[in-house]
C-alpha cells in the first residue's frame, strides 16, 4: 500500500518551481513595464483596451516559454537561466517591432486597438516560437 506521504513527496519541489515561476513573472512585468514608453498599468487602470490587449499578449508570450522551461529544466538554476532568456526574447520582440512601427507605444496610449492587438499577437507568436526552441 502506498502512503499519503509518498503522494506528497513532490510538493516541496512543486512549490519551489511555482514560487520561482511567480518571481520570474513578477520580474518580467516590472522590467517590461519600465522598458516600454507607455505606462501599461496606468493605461489599464484608465480602461484603455489597447494597452490591456498588448500587455496581456506580452505576458502570455513570456509565460508560454516559461512553462516550457519548467517542463524541461533539470533544476531550479536551469529554470531561472532559461526563464531569463525568455524574458530577454520578449523584450527583444517589443524593441524589434518598434523598429518597424516606431509609434506603436503612442498608438497604444491613444487606445488604437489594432496596435494593441498587433503587439499582443506578435508577442504571443514570439513566445510560442521561443517555447518550441526551448524544448531540448
C-alpha positions in Angstrom: 0.0 0.0 0.0 1.3 3.5 -0.9 1.2 6.0 2.0 -0.1 9.5 1.5 3.4 10.9 2.2 4.6 9.1 -1.0 2.0 11.1 -3.0 3.0 14.3 -1.3 6.8 13.8 -1.7 6.9 16.1 -4.8 5.1 19.0 -3.1 8.2 20.9 -1.9 9.7 20.8 -5.4 6.4 21.9 -6.9 6.3 24.8 -4.5 9.9 25.8 -5.4 9.2 25.7 -9.1 5.9 27.6 -8.7 7.5 30.2 -6.5 10.3 30.8 -8.9 7.9 31.0 -11.8 5.9 33.6 -9.9 9.1 35.5 -9.1 10.2 35.4 -12.8 6.8 36.5 -13.9 6.8 39.4 -11.5 10.3 40.4 -12.6 9.1 40.3 -16.2 6.1 42.5 -15.5 8.2 45.1 -13.8 11.0 45.1 -16.4 8.6 45.1 -19.4 6.6 47.9 -17.9 9.7 50.0 -17.3 11.1 49.4 -20.8 8.0 50.4 -22.7 7.5 54.1 -23.3 3.8 53.9 -22.4 2.6 53.2 -18.9 0.7 49.9 -19.2 -0.6 49.9 -15.6 -1.9 53.5 -15.8 -3.5 52.9 -19.2 -5.1 49.7 -18.0 -6.4 51.5 -14.9 -7.8 54.1 -17.2 -9.7 51.4 -19.1 -7.6 51.5 -22.3 -8.3 48.2 -24.1 -5.4 48.6 -26.5 -2.9 48.6 -23.6 -4.6 45.7 -21.9 -4.5 43.5 -25.0 -0.9 44.4 -25.8 0.2 43.8 -22.2 -1.8 40.6 -21.9 -0.3 39.2 -25.1 3.2 40.1 -23.9 2.6 38.4 -20.6 1.3 35.2 -22.3 4.2 35.4 -24.7 6.5 35.3 -21.7 4.7 32.6 -19.7 4.5 30.2 -22.6 8.2 29.6 -22.9 8.5 29.8 -19.1 6.1 26.8 -18.9 8.3 25.0 -21.4 11.3 25.8 -19.3 9.7 24.4 -16.2 8.8 21.2 -18.0 12.3 20.7 -19.4 14.6 22.2 -16.9 16.9 19.9 -14.8 16.9 22.1 -11.7 15.9 25.5 -10.4 19.1 27.2 -11.6 18.5 25.9 -15.1 14.9 27.1 -14.9 16.0 30.6 -13.8 18.6 30.9 -16.5 16.3 29.8 -19.3 13.5 31.9 -17.9 15.8 34.9 -18.0 16.4 34.1 -21.7 12.7 34.0 -22.3 12.4 37.5 -20.7 15.1 38.8 -23.0 13.4 37.4 -26.1 10.1 39.1 -25.2 11.8 42.4 -24.6 13.7 42.0 -28.0 10.3 41.3 -29.6 8.9 44.6 -28.4 12.0 46.6 -29.4 12.2 44.7 -32.8 8.6 45.6 -33.5 9.3 49.2 -32.7 11.9 49.3 -35.5 9.1 48.7 -37.9 6.3 50.6 -36.1 8.1 53.3 -34.1 4.9 55.0 -32.9 3.3 51.8 -31.6 3.5 53.0 -28.0 1.8 56.3 -28.9 -0.9 54.4 -30.7 -1.5 52.1 -27.8 -1.6 55.0 -25.4 -4.2 56.6 -27.8 -6.2 53.4 -27.5 -5.8 52.4 -31.1 -6.9 48.8 -30.6 -5.4 47.5 -33.8 -1.9 48.4 -32.5 -2.6 46.7 -29.2 -3.9 43.5 -30.9 -0.9 43.5 -33.2 1.6 43.9 -30.4 -0.2 41.3 -28.3 -0.3 38.8 -31.3 3.3 39.3 -32.2 4.3 38.8 -28.5 2.3 35.5 -28.3 3.8 34.3 -31.6 7.3 35.1 -30.4 6.5 33.3 -27.1 5.3 30.2 -29.0 8.4 30.1 -31.1 10.6 30.7 -28.1 8.8 27.9 -26.2 9.3 25.4 -29.1 13.0 26.3 -29.3 13.5 25.7 -25.5 12.4 22.1 -25.6 15.7 20.2 -25.6 
